[in-house]
Amino acid sequence: MYVLGGICFVFFYIQGESMGWQEPVWKQTLRCTVFVTAGEFITGIIVNKWLHYSVWDYSQMPLQVFGQICVPFMIVFSGLSVLGIFLSGYLAFYLYKEVKPSYHIL
């Protein structure tokens, strides 16, 4: 999961930078939430189903798919995606002198 978290954080930056940080935050959040959820599903199938590590199990949660993803955690990941989008943009600006991100709500 740590590897997936790092991959997702890099995705947050790449998707924002590739659009010049001009897309509305809600579109970036939607894109990142889908990416994170897809990554969690793929990682869950590999880690929990194939390797039998039983790291997490959402089978008791509402609106779940194969016990690997569920809507309540997708909502949580959307909030974390917003934080990741802002953090990745400003870290790139302050640490690597990239273009300063300008965020738009609509």
N, CA, C and O of each residue as an XYZ file, in Angstrom:
424
protein
N       0.813     -1.195      0.000
C       0.000      0.000      0.000
C       0.859      1.263      0.000
O       0.459      2.289     -0.549
N       2.037      1.188      0.614
C       2.920      2.359      0.600
C       3.362      2.682     -0.824
O       3.457      3.846     -1.212
N       3.626      1.638     -1.585
C       4.029      1.839     -2.980
C       2.883      2.476     -3.751
O       3.093      3.414     -4.521
N       1.673      1.968     -3.547
C       0.507      2.539     -4.226
C       0.305      3.993     -3.819
O      -0.029      4.827     -4.660
N       0.498      4.305     -2.553
C       0.377      5.689     -2.098
C       1.353      6.613     -2.805
O       0.994      7.724     -3.193
N       2.578      6.158     -2.971
C       3.577      6.950     -3.693
C       3.219      7.133     -5.152
O       3.380      8.218     -5.711
N       2.730      6.059     -5.771
C       2.311      6.135     -7.179
C       1.161      7.122     -7.327
O       1.139      7.921     -8.263
N       0.210      7.066     -6.405
C      -0.935      7.983     -6.462
C      -0.484      9.430     -6.286
O      -0.985     10.322     -6.972
N       0.451      9.670     -5.379
C       0.933     11.031     -5.157
C       1.615     11.577     -6.405
O       1.431     12.741     -6.759
N       2.392     10.747     -7.063
C       3.024     11.166     -8.321
C       1.953     11.447     -9.369
O       2.069     12.404    -10.135
N       0.909     10.617     -9.405
C      -0.189     10.851    -10.348
C      -0.868     12.188    -10.069
O      -1.218     12.908    -11.004
N      -1.058     12.530     -8.791
C      -1.680     13.814     -8.453
C      -0.910     14.957     -9.098
O      -1.501     15.878     -9.661
N       0.413     14.887     -9.009
C       1.235     15.943     -9.602
C       1.169     15.907    -11.126
O       0.955     16.942    -11.758
N       1.347     14.743    -11.715
C       1.403     14.634    -13.180
C       0.109     15.107    -13.824
O       0.139     15.820    -14.827
N      -1.028     14.716    -13.256
C      -2.291     15.126    -13.875
C      -2.488     16.634    -13.768
O      -3.031     17.246    -14.688
N      -2.065     17.239    -12.681
C      -2.200     18.688    -12.542
C      -1.240     19.445    -13.434
O      -1.614     20.422    -14.084
N      -0.006     18.990    -13.460
C       1.022     19.659    -14.255
C       0.747     19.515    -15.747
O       0.994     20.446    -16.514
N       0.241     18.367    -16.164
C      -0.026     18.162    -17.596
C      -1.145     19.068    -18.106
O      -1.203     19.372    -19.297
N      -2.014     19.491    -17.229
C      -3.087     20.415    -17.602
C      -2.731     21.858    -17.255
O      -3.574     22.747    -17.366
N      -1.503     22.093    -16.839
C      -1.062     23.446    -16.497
C      -1.731     23.996    -15.253
O      -1.803     25.211    -15.072
N      -2.220     23.120    -14.398
C      -2.926     23.505    -13.173
C      -4.108     24.432    -13.470
O      -4.475     25.252    -12.628
N      -4.699     24.311    -14.641
C      -5.796     25.194    -15.029
C      -7.170     24.535    -14.916
O      -8.189     25.224    -14.961
N      -7.208     23.226    -14.770
C      -8.499     22.547    -14.661
C      -9.113     22.787    -13.290
O      -8.387     22.947    -12.308
N     -10.439     22.814    -13.208
C     -11.084     22.985    -11.902
C     -10.688     21.859    -10.941
O     -10.436     20.730    -11.361
N     -10.638     22.183     -9.663
C     -10.238     21.207     -8.651
C     -11.181     20.011     -8.638
O     -10.738     18.888     -8.396
N     -12.465     20.222     -8.892
C     -13.400     19.097     -8.844
C     -13.096     18.081     -9.940
O     -13.256     16.880     -9.722
N     -12.661     18.538    -11.115
C     -12.296     17.600    -12.185
C     -11.028     16.838    -11.820
O     -10.933     15.632    -12.049
N     -10.058     17.544    -11.255
C      -8.830     16.886    -10.824
C      -9.130     15.863     -9.729
O      -8.575     14.764     -9.725
N     -10.010     16.234     -8.804
C     -10.375     15.329     -7.717
C     -11.065     14.085     -8.253
O     -10.770     12.972     -7.816
N     -11.973     14.263     -9.188
C     -12.664     13.117     -9.779
C     -11.673     12.185    -10.471
O     -11.726     10.969    -10.287
N     -10.779     12.751    -11.256
C      -9.770     11.951    -11.963
C      -8.886     11.196    -10.967
O      -8.624     10.006    -11.142
N      -8.437     11.880     -9.943
C      -7.553     11.256     -8.958
C      -8.279     10.199     -8.128
O      -7.694      9.167     -7.798
N      -9.537     10.442     -7.791
C     -10.306      9.465     -7.027
C     -10.497      8.183     -7.820
O     -10.376      7.088     -7.271
N     -10.792      8.310     -9.098
C     -10.925      7.120     -9.948
C      -9.590      6.383    -10.021
O      -9.560      5.154     -9.949
N      -8.492      7.113    -10.163
C      -7.166      6.492    -10.229
C      -6.845      5.760     -8.928
O      -6.387      4.618     -8.957
N      -7.081      6.406     -7.792
C      -6.787      5.798     -6.492
C      -7.643      4.555     -6.277
O      -7.143      3.527     -5.820
N      -8.927      4.643     -6.604
C      -9.825      3.507     -6.412
C      -9.451      2.348     -7.326
O      -9.471      1.193     -6.902
N      -9.113      2.646     -8.571
C      -8.668      1.585     -9.486
C      -7.374      0.957     -8.981
O      -7.209     -0.262     -9.039
N      -6.465      1.779     -8.491
C      -5.221      1.254     -7.932
C      -5.465      0.392     -6.711
O      -4.817     -0.640     -6.540
N      -6.395      0.807     -5.858
C      -6.725      0.013     -4.678
C      -7.346     -1.321     -5.081
O      -7.062     -2.350     -4.469
N      -8.186     -1.305     -6.103
C      -8.813     -2.545     -6.561
C      -7.762     -3.513     -7.105
O      -7.745     -4.689     -6.741
N      -6.894     -3.015     -7.970
C      -5.854     -3.869     -8.559
C      -4.912     -4.383     -7.473
O      -4.578     -5.567     -7.449
N      -4.484     -3.498     -6.577
C      -3.607     -3.913     -5.483
C      -4.307     -4.911     -4.571
O      -3.697     -5.878     -4.115
N      -5.580     -4.676     -4.307
C      -6.340     -5.595     -3.464
C      -6.466     -6.978     -4.065
O      -6.339     -7.976     -3.355
N      -6.713     -7.053     -5.357
C      -6.805     -8.356     -6.020
C      -5.467     -9.087     -5.915
O      -5.428    -10.278     -5.609
N      -4.382     -8.373     -6.166
C      -3.055     -9.010     -6.113
C      -2.696     -9.406     -4.681
O      -2.355    -10.559     -4.420
N      -2.773     -8.449     -3.757
C      -2.307     -8.681     -2.388
C      -3.259     -9.577     -1.596
O      -2.816    -10.495     -0.907
N      -4.554     -9.317     -1.690
C      -5.508    -10.055     -0.861
C      -5.979    -11.360     -1.482
O      -6.120    -12.360     -0.777
N      -6.222    -11.370     -2.768
C      -6.778    -12.567     -3.403
C      -5.693    -13.522     -3.891
O      -5.763    -14.721     -3.622
N      -4.689    -13.006     -4.605
C      -3.661    -13.887     -5.167
C      -2.634    -14.302     -4.121
O      -2.286    -15.478     -4.018
N      -2.150    -13.332     -3.345
C      -1.099    -13.622     -2.359
C      -1.651    -14.011     -0.987
O      -0.895    -14.460     -0.125
N      -2.953    -13.846     -0.776
C      -3.654    -14.227      0.463
C      -3.079    -13.551      1.712
O      -2.982    -14.181      2.765
N      -2.696    -12.274      1.602
C      -2.182    -11.546      2.757
C      -3.299    -10.985      3.641
O      -3.055    -10.662      4.804
N      -4.492    -10.867      3.119
C      -5.647    -10.350      3.872
C      -5.341     -9.016      4.547
O      -5.542     -8.859      5.751
N      -4.859     -8.069      3.768
C      -4.512     -6.758      4.302
C      -5.770     -5.967      4.655
O      -5.808     -5.327      5.705
N      -6.803     -5.992      3.802
C      -8.073     -5.342      4.101
C      -9.204     -6.145      3.481
O      -9.008     -6.930      2.553
N     -10.398     -5.924      4.027
C     -11.579     -6.639      3.549
C     -12.794     -5.736      3.741
O     -13.219     -5.486      4.869
N     -13.341     -5.255      2.646
C     -14.511     -4.389      2.698
C     -15.802     -5.163      2.451
O     -16.826     -4.552      2.146
N     -15.783     -6.477      2.572
C     -16.961     -7.274      2.217
C     -18.170     -6.967      3.100
O     -19.300     -7.237      2.693
N     -17.968     -6.416      4.285
C     -19.083     -6.051      5.161
C     -19.553     -4.606      4.950
O     -20.523     -4.168      5.568
N     -18.872     -3.885      4.091
C     -19.213     -2.483      3.840
C     -20.293     -2.388      2.763
O     -20.397     -3.274      1.915
N     -21.098     -1.320      2.790
C     -22.095     -1.148      1.726
C     -21.433     -0.771      0.402
O     -20.384     -0.129      0.374
N     -22.068     -1.184     -0.684
C     -21.635     -0.834     -2.038
C     -20.179     -1.211     -2.297
O     -19.398     -0.391     -2.780
N     -19.818     -2.447     -1.976
C     -18.454     -2.924     -2.167
C     -18.367     -3.814     -3.408
O     -19.378     -4.335     -3.880
N     -17.162     -3.978     -3.924
C     -16.905     -4.841     -5.078
C     -15.828     -5.848     -4.675
O     -14.682     -5.469     -4.432
N     -16.188     -7.107     -4.606
C     -15.275     -8.204     -4.254
C     -14.561     -7.989     -2.922
O     -13.529     -8.611     -2.669
N     -15.088     -7.128     -2.078
C     -14.458     -6.845     -0.796
C     -13.185     -6.020     -0.900
O     -12.470     -5.867      0.090
N     -12.890     -5.486     -2.079
C     -11.631     -4.767     -2.290
C     -11.806     -3.257     -2.346
O     -10.901     -2.526     -1.943
N     -12.931     -2.776     -2.828
C     -13.221     -1.342     -2.862
C     -14.660     -1.140     -2.419
O     -15.486     -2.045     -2.539
N     -14.959      0.046     -1.908
C     -16.328      0.373     -1.520
C     -16.518      1.887     -1.618
O     -15.558      2.656     -1.566
N     -17.762      2.287     -1.760
C     -18.083      3.701     -1.941
C     -17.703      4.554     -0.722
O     -17.163      5.644     -0.909
N     -17.962      4.103      0.531
C     -17.558      4.959      1.654
C     -16.065      5.310      1.649
O     -15.696      6.448      1.937
N     -15.216      4.345      1.327
C     -13.784      4.652      1.286
C     -13.411      5.423      0.031
O     -12.411      6.141      0.019
N     -14.196      5.283     -1.016
C     -13.964      6.095     -2.211
C     -14.187      7.574     -1.876
O     -13.469      8.444     -2.371
N     -15.175      7.847     -1.043
C     -15.432      9.221     -0.605
C     -14.268      9.733      0.247
O     -13.844     10.880      0.102
N     -13.757      8.882      1.131
C     -12.588      9.255      1.938
C     -11.400      9.554      1.031
O     -10.690     10.538      1.234
N     -11.186      8.697      0.024
C     -10.064      8.895     -0.895
C     -10.227     10.163     -1.718
O      -9.232     10.767     -2.120
N     -11.469     10.581     -1.978
C     -11.651     11.835     -2.716
C     -11.164     13.016     -1.877
O     -10.555     13.945     -2.407
N     -11.429     12.983     -0.576
C     -10.919     14.037      0.302
C      -9.404     14.031      0.389
O      -8.768     15.084      0.376
N      -8.829     12.836      0.480
C      -7.368     12.733      0.503
C      -6.764     13.153     -0.830
O      -5.651     13.677     -0.875
N      -7.496     12.923     -1.915
C      -7.016     13.338     -3.238
C      -6.915     14.853     -3.326
O      -5.962     15.381     -3.898
N      -7.887     15.550     -2.767
C      -7.837     17.021     -2.765
C      -6.577     17.492     -2.042
O      -5.861     18.367     -2.530
N      -6.316     16.907     -0.881
C      -5.101     17.274     -0.145
C      -3.850     16.948     -0.957
O      -2.909     17.740     -0.996
N      -3.841     15.788     -1.601
C      -2.693     15.383     -2.406
C      -2.466     16.281     -3.605
O      -1.323     16.557     -3.968
N      -3.543     16.739     -4.222
C      -3.431     17.641     -5.374
C      -2.769     18.952     -4.949
O      -1.826     19.418     -5.589
N      -3.273     19.537     -3.864
C      -2.694     20.795     -3.375
C      -1.249     20.600     -2.917
O      -0.372     21.392     -3.262
N      -1.007     19.556     -2.150
C       0.331     19.316     -1.616
C       1.342     19.049     -2.723
O       2.451     19.582     -2.688
N       0.976     18.236     -3.700
C       1.925     17.915     -4.780
C       2.256     19.151     -5.614
O       3.405     19.351     -6.007
N       1.256     19.968     -5.880
C       1.494     21.181     -6.655
C       2.406     22.160     -5.945
O       3.329     22.708     -6.548
N       2.148     22.383     -4.658
C       2.967     23.341     -3.918
C       4.350     22.799     -3.581
O       5.312     23.565     -3.533
N       4.471     21.499     -3.347
C       5.804     20.925     -3.134
C       6.662     21.069     -4.386
O       7.843     21.405     -4.299
N       6.071     20.817     -5.541
C       6.816     20.974     -6.800
C       7.223     22.433     -7.002
O       8.316     22.714     -7.493
N       6.352     23.350     -6.626
C       6.662     24.773     -6.771
C       7.796     25.196     -5.835
O       8.760     25.826     -6.269
N       7.680     24.850     -4.557
C       8.667     25.304     -3.575
C       9.987     24.535     -3.636
O      11.051     25.123     -3.443
N       9.933     23.250     -3.897
C      11.164     22.448     -3.883
C      11.889     22.428     -5.220
O      13.119     22.428     -5.267
N      11.121     22.411     -6.311
C      11.737     22.229     -7.629
C      11.552     23.418     -8.558
O      11.895     23.351     -9.739
N      11.005     24.511     -8.021
C      10.819     25.744     -8.796
C       9.990     25.518    -10.061
O      10.244     26.126    -11.101
N       9.007     24.642     -9.954
C       8.077     24.423    -11.062
C       7.103     25.594    -11.126
O       7.154     26.503    -10.298
N       6.225     25.563    -12.108
C       5.210     26.608    -12.257
C       4.297     26.593    -11.034
O       3.871     25.535    -10.571
N       4.005     27.789    -10.521
C       3.123     27.875     -9.359
C       1.718     27.449     -9.765
O       1.163     27.981    -10.726
N       1.139     26.497     -9.042
C      -0.209     26.055     -9.396
C      -1.240     27.135     -9.081
O      -1.131     27.844     -8.081
N      -2.231     27.245     -9.944
C      -3.357     28.145     -9.687
C      -4.616     27.293     -9.739
O      -4.977     26.757    -10.786
N      -5.268     27.179     -8.613
C      -6.411     26.280     -8.494
C      -7.710     27.034     -8.732
O      -7.861     28.186     -8.325
N      -8.640     26.366     -9.397
C      -9.951     26.930     -9.701
C     -11.017     25.972     -9.193
O     -10.912     24.759     -9.378
N     -12.034     26.514     -8.558
C     -13.107     25.678     -8.028
C     -14.045     25.234     -9.144
O     -14.412     24.061     -9.215
N     -14.433     26.155    -10.011
C     -15.370     25.804    -11.090
C     -14.721     25.824    -12.430
O     -15.374     25.552    -13.437
